[in-house]
Protein backbone atom coordinates (compact mmCIF):
# COMPACT_ATOMS: atom_id res chain seq x y z
CA UNK A 1 0.00 0.00 0.00
CA UNK A 2 1.27 3.34 -0.92
CA UNK A 3 0.47 6.25 1.30
CA UNK A 4 -0.65 9.35 -0.52
CA UNK A 5 0.66 12.59 0.85
CA UNK A 6 -1.88 15.37 1.05
CA UNK A 7 -0.98 18.49 -0.83
CA UNK A 8 -1.77 21.54 1.30
CA UNK A 9 -0.22 24.15 -0.98
CA UNK A 10 -3.55 25.24 -2.49
CA UNK A 11 -5.10 25.61 0.95
CA UNK A 12 -2.17 27.63 2.25
CA UNK A 13 -2.21 29.94 -0.77
CA UNK A 14 -5.96 30.49 -0.46
CA UNK A 15 -5.64 31.25 3.27
CA UNK A 16 -2.88 33.76 2.56
CA UNK A 17 -4.96 35.42 -0.15
CA UNK A 18 -8.01 35.63 2.11
CA UNK A 19 -5.89 37.12 4.90
CA UNK A 20 -4.45 39.72 2.50
CA UNK A 21 -7.96 40.52 1.23
CA UNK A 22 -9.24 41.00 4.79
CA UNK A 23 -6.30 43.27 5.63
CA UNK A 24 -6.92 45.38 2.53
CA UNK A 25 -10.64 45.66 3.31
CA UNK A 26 -9.90 46.71 6.89
CA UNK A 27 -7.10 49.08 5.93
CA UNK A 28 -9.34 51.30 3.78
CA UNK A 29 -11.50 52.74 6.61
CA UNK A 30 -8.52 52.89 8.96
CA UNK A 31 -6.58 54.86 6.33
CA UNK A 32 -9.50 57.25 5.82
CA UNK A 33 -9.74 57.92 9.56
CA UNK A 34 -5.96 58.10 10.00
CA UNK A 35 -5.41 60.63 7.24
CA UNK A 36 -8.59 62.51 8.19
CA UNK A 37 -7.26 62.89 11.72
CA UNK A 38 -3.87 63.97 10.33
CA UNK A 39 -5.67 66.62 8.27
CA UNK A 40 -7.62 67.78 11.33
CA UNK A 41 -4.34 67.92 13.24
CA UNK A 42 -2.93 70.28 10.62
CA UNK A 43 -5.64 72.82 11.50
CA UNK A 44 -4.67 75.30 14.24
CA UNK A 45 -7.95 74.71 16.12
CA UNK A 46 -7.38 70.95 16.61
CA UNK A 47 -4.43 69.46 18.45
CA UNK A 48 -3.68 65.75 18.51
CA UNK A 49 -0.63 64.78 20.54
CA UNK A 50 1.77 63.10 18.16
CA UNK A 51 3.53 60.00 19.30
CA UNK A 52 5.03 57.20 17.32
CA UNK A 53 3.27 55.57 14.41
CA UNK A 54 1.94 52.70 16.54
CA UNK A 55 0.63 55.10 19.18
CA UNK A 56 -1.15 57.19 16.53
CA UNK A 57 -2.56 54.04 14.94
CA UNK A 58 -3.81 52.87 18.35
CA UNK A 59 -5.48 56.26 18.92
CA UNK A 60 -7.08 56.01 15.46
CA UNK A 61 -8.39 52.50 16.18
CA UNK A 62 -9.83 53.66 19.51
CA UNK A 63 -11.43 56.63 17.79
CA UNK A 64 -12.92 54.33 15.13
CA UNK A 65 -14.37 52.12 17.86
CA UNK A 66 -15.99 55.04 19.65
CA UNK A 67 -17.28 56.53 16.40
CA UNK A 68 -18.75 53.18 15.32
CA UNK A 69 -20.57 52.82 18.63
CA UNK A 70 -21.73 56.43 18.35
CA UNK A 71 -23.12 55.97 14.84
CA UNK A 72 -24.88 52.78 15.90
CA UNK A 73 -26.64 54.67 18.69
CA UNK A 74 -27.36 57.60 16.35
CA UNK A 75 -28.96 55.28 13.78
CA UNK A 76 -31.05 53.61 16.46
CA UNK A 77 -32.22 56.99 17.76
CA UNK A 78 -32.97 58.39 14.30
CA UNK A 79 -34.75 55.24 13.13
CA UNK A 80 -38.09 56.62 14.27
CA UNK A 81 -37.57 59.82 12.28
CA UNK A 82 -38.18 57.87 9.06
CA UNK A 83 -41.82 57.43 10.01
CA UNK A 84 -42.65 61.04 9.15
CA UNK A 85 -44.91 61.07 6.09
CA UNK A 86 -43.11 63.90 4.31
CA UNK A 87 -39.87 62.30 3.06
CA UNK A 88 -38.06 65.60 2.50
CA UNK A 89 -38.84 66.80 6.01
CA UNK A 90 -37.88 63.39 7.36
CA UNK A 91 -34.50 63.54 5.63
CA UNK A 92 -33.78 67.11 6.77
CA UNK A 93 -34.71 66.33 10.38
CA UNK A 94 -32.67 63.11 10.34
CA UNK A 95 -29.52 64.80 9.04
CA UNK A 96 -29.91 67.79 11.38
CA UNK A 97 -30.30 65.34 14.27
CA UNK A 98 -27.25 63.37 13.11
CA UNK A 99 -25.13 66.52 12.81
CA UNK A 100 -26.21 67.61 16.28
CA UNK A 101 -25.21 64.21 17.65
CA UNK A 102 -21.86 64.44 15.82
CA UNK A 103 -21.26 67.80 17.44
CA UNK A 104 -22.21 66.40 20.85
CA UNK A 105 -19.90 63.41 20.36
CA UNK A 106 -16.99 65.62 19.26
CA UNK A 107 -17.52 67.89 22.26
CA UNK A 108 -17.64 65.03 24.76
CA UNK A 109 -14.70 63.21 23.15
CA UNK A 110 -12.47 66.28 23.18
CA UNK A 111 -13.38 67.01 26.80
CA UNK A 112 -12.43 63.55 28.05
CA UNK A 113 -9.61 62.65 25.66
CA UNK A 114 -6.04 63.08 26.76
CA UNK A 115 -4.66 63.08 23.21
CA UNK A 116 -7.25 65.20 21.38
CA UNK A 117 -7.93 68.80 22.28
CA UNK A 118 -9.81 71.36 20.23
CA UNK A 119 -11.30 74.82 20.43
CA UNK A 120 -14.98 75.41 19.75
CA UNK A 121 -14.26 75.81 16.04
CA UNK A 122 -12.10 72.68 16.13
CA UNK A 123 -14.97 70.71 17.63
CA UNK A 124 -17.10 71.93 14.74
CA UNK A 125 -14.46 70.70 12.26
CA UNK A 126 -14.39 67.28 13.93
CA UNK A 127 -18.20 67.14 13.84
CA UNK A 128 -18.21 68.05 10.13
CA UNK A 129 -15.63 65.33 9.45
CA UNK A 130 -17.74 62.72 11.25
CA UNK A 131 -20.93 63.94 9.57
CA UNK A 132 -19.40 63.72 6.09
CA UNK A 133 -18.12 60.21 6.87
CA UNK A 134 -21.61 59.23 8.01
CA UNK A 135 -23.16 60.55 4.81
CA UNK A 136 -20.57 58.70 2.71
CA UNK A 137 -21.39 55.46 4.52
CA UNK A 138 -25.12 55.98 3.88
CA UNK A 139 -24.50 56.68 0.19
CA UNK A 140 -22.36 53.55 -0.13
CA UNK A 141 -25.04 51.52 1.68
CA UNK A 142 -27.66 52.82 -0.75
CA UNK A 143 -25.64 51.95 -3.85
CA UNK A 144 -24.39 48.59 -2.60
CA UNK A 145 -27.47 47.15 -0.88
CA UNK A 146 -30.65 49.07 -1.56
CA UNK A 147 -30.31 50.00 -5.24
CA UNK A 148 -29.58 46.44 -6.46
CA UNK A 149 -32.53 45.13 -4.42
CA UNK A 150 -34.84 47.73 -5.97
CA UNK A 151 -33.67 46.77 -9.45
CA UNK A 152 -34.24 43.07 -8.80
CA UNK A 153 -37.79 43.74 -7.56
CA UNK A 154 -38.72 45.53 -10.77
CA UNK A 155 -40.58 43.33 -13.23
CA UNK A 156 -40.14 44.07 -16.89
Secondary structure, 3 states (H helix, E strand, C coil): CCCCCCCCHHHHHHHHHHHHHHHHHHHHHHHHHHHHHHHHHHCCCEEECCCCHHHHHHHHHHHHHHHHHHHHHHHHHHHHHHHCCCHHHHHHHHHHHHHHHHHHHHHHHHHHCCCEEECHHHHHHHHHHHHHHHHHHHHHHHHHHHHHHHHHHCCC
